[in-house]
Every structure is written in C-alpha cells, then in structure tokens.
Amino acid sequence: MKKEWIALATASLLLPCVAQADAAADMQALADKNGCFACHGMQSKVVGPGFAEVAAKYKGDGQAAERLGRKIRDGGKGVWGPVPMPSHGNLGEADARKLAEWVLSAG
C-alpha cells in the first residue's frame, strides 16, 4: 500500500510538469507555424531580438503580454532597430496573446 501512495504522490507532482511541457511544445509549434523563428531565436537575435531578450526587456511589466500580442498581430518598428516586424494579422487575438505570454516566459 505504501508503494502505491508513493507512486501516486510522485505522479501527482509530475503531472503539472508534463502539462507545462505540452503547453510549451504547443506554443513552439504555433510560433514555428507562423514563421516566428525566421526572425527570432529563443536566446539570441536572428533578425529581431531573441525571445529571452524580449522577456528581459519587459520583465515586471504587467501590460506587456497585451501590448506584445497586439504587436505580433499588427507588426511594429523602431523598438529593436530599423528592421520592422511584419504583421501577423491572420493569427487570432487569443493565439497572439498566448504567444506573447510564452515569449515573456522565455527569460
């Protein structure tokens, strides 16, 4: 009986980690599908800043996910240099917000 409780306790501790890993994989797939990695690396700049750089810049900014989600959809220029970020208007608002939250967690 004790072994079953230990196994159950261990499994219950691991389930959130598995769910979090699945969510991260889903977000990485969404970013890949929308061409994000053509311009952004996870850690370093490609054309635009790496996601870790974005997360560091906006750390502690409670409004960042909303603004960055809008910037993902609408595009932008001037914040990270002269190369503009193209719009991704085909991406729904909810998915853009989730991507922004994921990028902000990269730091």
Residue frames as a rotation matrix with the C-alpha (Angstrom) as fourth column:
MET 1
0.564 0.826 0.000 0.00
0.826 -0.564 0.000 0.00
0.000 0.000 -1.000 0.00
LYS 2
0.396 -0.488 -0.778 2.81
0.211 -0.776 0.594 2.41
-0.894 -0.399 -0.204 0.84
LYS 3
-0.657 -0.678 0.330 4.37
0.439 0.011 0.898 1.91
-0.612 0.735 0.291 -2.62
GLU 4
-0.106 0.713 0.693 1.07
0.972 -0.071 0.222 2.80
0.207 0.697 -0.686 -4.29
TRP 5
0.783 0.385 -0.488 0.84
0.531 -0.823 0.203 6.03
-0.323 -0.418 -0.849 -2.29
ILE 6
-0.062 -0.893 -0.445 4.40
0.141 -0.449 0.882 6.94
-0.988 -0.008 0.153 -3.19
ALA 7
-0.685 -0.147 0.713 3.72
0.692 0.172 0.701 6.25
-0.226 0.974 -0.017 -6.87
LEU 8
0.316 0.897 0.309 0.50
0.926 -0.362 0.103 8.28
0.204 0.254 -0.945 -6.73
ALA 9
0.658 -0.132 -0.741 2.21
0.323 -0.840 0.436 11.18
-0.680 -0.526 -0.510 -4.95
THR 10
-0.454 -0.891 -0.030 5.07
0.268 -0.169 0.948 11.15
-0.850 0.422 0.316 -7.46
ALA 11
-0.462 0.355 0.813 2.68
0.884 0.109 0.455 11.08
0.073 0.929 -0.364 -10.41
SER 12
0.624 0.774 -0.107 0.65
0.781 -0.622 0.059 13.98
-0.021 -0.121 -0.992 -8.99
LEU 13
0.333 -0.595 -0.732 3.82
0.143 -0.735 0.663 16.03
-0.932 -0.325 -0.160 -8.67
LEU 14
-0.675 -0.680 0.286 4.88
0.325 0.074 0.943 15.29
-0.662 0.730 0.171 -12.24
LEU 15
0.040 0.785 0.618 1.55
0.965 0.130 -0.227 15.97
-0.259 0.606 -0.752 -13.96
PRO 16
0.789 0.247 -0.562 1.88
0.158 -0.966 -0.203 19.78
-0.593 0.071 -0.802 -13.86
CYS 17
-0.175 -0.935 -0.308 5.37
-0.331 -0.239 0.913 19.47
-0.927 0.262 -0.268 -15.36
VAL 18
-0.616 0.025 0.787 4.07
0.622 0.629 0.467 17.29
-0.483 0.777 -0.403 -18.17
ALA 19
0.476 0.863 0.169 1.19
0.828 -0.374 -0.418 19.70
-0.298 0.339 -0.892 -18.83
GLN 20
0.581 -0.338 -0.741 3.60
-0.178 -0.941 0.289 22.64
-0.794 -0.036 -0.607 -18.84
ALA 21
-0.554 -0.818 0.157 5.93
-0.071 0.234 0.970 20.84
-0.829 0.526 -0.188 -21.25
ASP 22
-0.257 0.559 0.788 2.99
0.913 0.407 0.010 20.08
-0.315 0.722 -0.616 -23.55
ALA 23
0.759 0.562 -0.329 1.91
0.464 -0.821 -0.332 23.73
-0.457 0.099 -0.884 -23.46
ALA 24
0.135 -0.801 -0.584 5.45
-0.361 -0.588 0.723 24.88
-0.923 0.113 -0.368 -24.28
ALA 25
-0.702 -0.361 0.614 5.61
0.354 0.571 0.741 22.42
-0.618 0.737 -0.273 -27.18
ASP 26
0.223 0.870 0.440 2.25
0.934 -0.061 -0.353 23.71
-0.281 0.489 -0.826 -28.43
MET 27
0.766 0.037 -0.642 3.47
0.031 -0.999 -0.020 27.31
-0.643 -0.005 -0.766 -28.27
GLN 28
-0.322 -0.936 -0.146 6.73
-0.260 -0.061 0.964 26.42
-0.911 0.348 -0.223 -30.01
ALA 29
-0.512 0.217 0.831 4.74
0.753 0.579 0.313 24.70
-0.413 0.786 -0.460 -32.76
LEU 30
0.625 0.780 -0.026 2.45
0.703 -0.576 -0.416 27.75
-0.340 0.242 -0.909 -33.08
ALA 31
0.427 -0.569 -0.703 5.49
-0.297 -0.823 0.485 30.05
-0.854 0.002 -0.520 -33.31
ASP 32
-0.629 -0.684 0.371 7.05
0.075 0.421 0.904 27.77
-0.774 0.596 -0.213 -35.92
LYS 33
-0.108 0.705 0.701 3.82
0.931 0.320 -0.178 27.61
-0.349 0.634 -0.690 -37.94
ASN 34
0.847 0.516 -0.129 3.63
0.466 -0.836 -0.289 31.41
-0.257 0.185 -0.949 -38.00
GLY 35
0.536 -0.690 0.486 7.24
0.535 -0.168 -0.828 31.93
0.653 0.704 0.279 -39.05
CYS 36
0.983 -0.122 0.137 8.46
-0.183 -0.673 0.717 33.46
0.005 -0.730 -0.683 -35.78
PHE 37
0.525 -0.825 0.207 11.74
0.269 0.391 0.880 31.53
-0.807 -0.407 0.428 -35.89
ALA 38
0.489 -0.355 0.797 12.61
0.829 -0.095 -0.551 33.01
0.272 0.930 0.248 -39.27
CYS 39
0.303 -0.311 0.901 13.44
0.005 -0.945 -0.328 36.24
0.953 0.104 -0.285 -37.41
HIS 40
0.369 -0.084 0.925 13.75
-0.885 -0.336 0.323 35.30
0.284 -0.938 -0.198 -33.72
GLY 41
-0.374 -0.480 -0.793 15.83
-0.024 0.860 -0.510 32.80
0.927 -0.172 -0.333 -31.80
MET 42
0.568 0.552 -0.610 14.92
0.570 0.271 0.776 31.55
0.594 -0.788 -0.160 -28.36
GLN 43
0.430 -0.503 -0.750 18.04
0.794 -0.184 0.579 33.07
-0.430 -0.844 0.320 -26.78
SER 44
-0.452 -0.767 -0.456 19.67
0.378 -0.628 0.680 35.26
-0.808 0.135 0.573 -29.37
LYS 45
0.184 0.454 -0.872 18.94
-0.499 -0.721 -0.481 37.72
-0.847 0.523 0.094 -32.14
VAL 46
-0.079 -0.147 0.986 18.41
0.819 0.554 0.148 36.48
-0.568 0.820 0.077 -35.69
VAL 47
-0.349 0.074 0.934 16.83
0.605 -0.744 0.285 39.47
0.716 0.665 0.215 -37.45
GLY 48
0.388 0.532 0.753 14.78
-0.393 -0.643 0.657 40.56
0.834 -0.551 -0.041 -34.47
PRO 49
-0.252 -0.535 0.807 15.61
-0.944 -0.048 -0.327 40.05
0.213 -0.844 -0.493 -30.80
GLY 50
-0.738 -0.013 -0.675 15.74
0.089 0.989 -0.117 36.64
0.669 -0.147 -0.729 -29.18
PHE 51
0.312 0.946 -0.092 12.74
0.186 0.034 0.982 35.77
0.932 -0.324 -0.165 -27.06
ALA 52
0.194 -0.311 -0.931 14.90
0.975 0.170 0.146 35.82
0.112 -0.935 0.336 -23.93
GLU 53
-0.855 -0.506 0.111 15.91
0.503 -0.862 -0.056 39.40
0.124 0.008 0.992 -24.77
VAL 54
-0.330 0.831 0.448 12.25
-0.113 -0.506 0.855 40.38
0.937 0.231 0.260 -25.15
ALA 55
0.489 0.524 -0.697 11.38
0.568 0.415 0.710 38.71
0.662 -0.744 -0.094 -21.84
ALA 56
-0.273 -0.682 -0.678 14.22
0.961 -0.226 -0.159 40.55
-0.044 -0.695 0.717 -20.10
LYS 57
-0.867 -0.074 0.492 13.20
0.209 -0.952 0.225 43.92
0.452 0.298 0.841 -21.53
TYR 58
-0.180 0.921 0.346 9.59
-0.432 -0.390 0.813 43.59
0.884 -0.003 0.468 -20.38
LYS 59
-0.424 -0.030 -0.905 10.17
0.634 0.704 -0.320 41.76
0.647 -0.710 -0.279 -17.09
GLY 60
-0.693 0.198 -0.693 7.81
0.616 -0.337 -0.712 43.07
-0.375 -0.920 0.112 -14.44
ASP 61
-0.850 0.434 -0.298 5.60
-0.518 -0.791 0.327 44.89
-0.094 0.432 0.897 -16.97
GLY 62
-0.551 0.702 0.451 2.08
0.110 0.597 -0.795 43.67
-0.827 -0.388 -0.406 -16.29
GLN 63
0.467 0.750 -0.468 0.78
-0.351 -0.328 -0.877 45.10
-0.811 0.574 0.111 -19.57
ALA 64
-0.443 -0.799 -0.408 3.49
-0.687 0.010 0.726 43.58
-0.576 0.602 -0.553 -21.77
ALA 65
-0.701 0.173 0.692 1.56
0.367 0.919 0.142 40.47
-0.612 0.354 -0.707 -22.88
GLU 66
0.409 0.912 -0.010 -1.35
0.531 -0.247 -0.811 42.56
-0.742 0.326 -0.586 -24.13
ARG 67
0.492 -0.276 -0.826 0.90
-0.550 -0.833 -0.050 45.03
-0.674 0.479 -0.562 -25.96
LEU 68
-0.598 -0.800 -0.043 3.16
-0.568 0.386 0.727 42.36
-0.566 0.459 -0.685 -27.44
GLY 69
-0.349 0.578 0.737 0.16
0.567 0.757 -0.326 40.29
-0.747 0.304 -0.592 -28.54
ARG 70
0.720 0.607 -0.337 -1.12
0.167 -0.623 -0.764 43.34
-0.674 0.494 -0.549 -30.40
LYS 71
0.155 -0.757 -0.634 2.35
-0.789 -0.481 0.382 43.96
-0.595 0.441 -0.672 -31.87
ILE 72
-0.659 -0.323 0.679 2.52
0.042 0.886 0.462 40.35
-0.751 0.333 -0.571 -33.08
ARG 73
0.115 0.820 0.561 -0.75
0.777 0.278 -0.565 40.85
-0.619 0.501 -0.605 -34.95
ASP 74
0.894 0.373 -0.248 -0.18
0.200 -0.828 -0.524 44.43
-0.400 0.419 -0.815 -36.16
GLY 75
0.332 -0.867 0.373 3.60
0.790 0.040 -0.612 44.46
0.515 0.497 0.698 -36.66
GLY 76
0.897 -0.072 -0.436 5.89
0.242 -0.746 0.620 47.18
-0.371 -0.662 -0.652 -35.42
LYS 77
0.395 -0.823 0.408 9.10
0.628 -0.083 -0.774 49.09
0.671 0.562 0.484 -35.93
GLY 78
0.266 -0.409 0.873 11.72
-0.252 -0.903 -0.347 51.08
0.930 -0.128 -0.344 -34.14
VAL 79
0.875 0.099 0.473 11.82
-0.480 0.067 0.875 49.36
0.055 -0.993 0.106 -30.75
TRP 80
0.635 -0.624 0.455 14.62
0.218 0.710 0.670 46.91
-0.741 -0.326 0.587 -31.60
GLY 81
-0.523 -0.852 -0.029 16.24
0.235 -0.176 0.956 48.68
-0.820 0.493 0.292 -34.51
PRO 82
-0.550 0.231 -0.802 15.48
-0.663 -0.705 0.251 49.72
-0.507 0.670 0.541 -38.09
VAL 83
-0.909 0.225 -0.352 14.07
-0.105 0.693 0.713 46.39
0.404 0.685 -0.606 -39.38
PRO 84
-0.274 0.884 0.378 10.28
-0.954 -0.300 0.008 46.36
0.121 -0.358 0.926 -38.99
MET 85
-0.835 0.172 0.522 8.40
-0.028 0.935 -0.353 43.36
-0.549 -0.310 -0.776 -37.64
PRO 86
-0.795 0.580 -0.178 5.79
-0.248 -0.042 0.968 42.25
0.554 0.814 0.177 -40.17
SER 87
-0.219 0.816 0.535 2.18
-0.964 -0.097 -0.246 41.89
-0.149 -0.570 0.808 -39.11
HIS 88
-0.982 0.055 -0.178 0.63
0.033 0.992 0.121 38.50
0.184 0.113 -0.976 -38.47
GLY 89
-0.557 0.824 0.102 -3.00
-0.825 -0.534 -0.185 39.54
-0.097 -0.187 0.977 -38.83
ASN 90
-0.029 0.533 -0.846 -4.01
-0.513 0.719 0.470 36.01
0.858 0.447 0.252 -39.73
LEU 91
-0.712 -0.278 -0.645 -3.20
0.397 0.598 -0.696 35.00
0.580 -0.751 -0.315 -36.15
GLY 92
0.356 0.934 -0.018 -6.18
0.476 -0.165 0.864 35.26
0.804 -0.316 -0.503 -33.80
GLU 93
0.266 -0.204 0.942 -6.02
-0.591 -0.807 -0.008 37.62
0.762 -0.554 -0.336 -30.83
ALA 94
0.879 0.113 0.464 -6.09
-0.457 0.482 0.748 34.76
-0.139 -0.869 0.475 -28.32
ASP 95
0.764 -0.635 0.110 -3.22
0.643 0.738 -0.204 32.92
0.048 0.226 0.973 -30.03
ALA 96
0.213 -0.689 0.693 -1.21
0.197 -0.664 -0.721 36.14
0.957 0.290 -0.006 -30.34
ARG 97
0.482 0.031 0.875 -1.68
-0.768 -0.466 0.440 36.77
0.422 -0.884 -0.201 -26.61
LYS 98
0.960 -0.134 0.246 -0.65
-0.015 0.853 0.521 33.19
-0.280 -0.504 0.817 -25.77
LEU 99
0.512 -0.817 0.264 2.46
0.697 0.216 -0.684 33.57
0.502 0.534 0.680 -27.94
ALA 100
0.209 -0.409 0.888 3.29
-0.299 -0.892 -0.340 36.84
0.931 -0.195 -0.308 -26.21
GLU 101
0.739 0.112 0.664 2.91
-0.674 0.110 0.731 35.23
0.009 -0.988 0.157 -22.78
TRP 102
0.889 -0.437 0.134 5.11
0.437 0.899 0.033 32.34
-0.135 0.029 0.990 -23.91
VAL 103
0.306 -0.799 0.518 7.78
0.432 -0.368 -0.823 34.71
0.848 0.476 0.233 -25.23
LEU 104
0.304 -0.141 0.942 7.69
-0.640 -0.763 0.093 36.65
0.706 -0.631 -0.322 -21.96
SER 105
0.896 0.027 0.444 8.24
-0.372 0.591 0.716 33.41
-0.243 -0.806 0.540 -20.03
ALA 106
0.794 -0.601 -0.094 11.44
0.328 0.553 -0.765 32.71
0.511 0.577 0.637 -22.01
GLY 107
0.291 -0.714 0.636 13.57
-0.477 -0.685 -0.551 34.81
0.829 -0.143 -0.540 -19.71
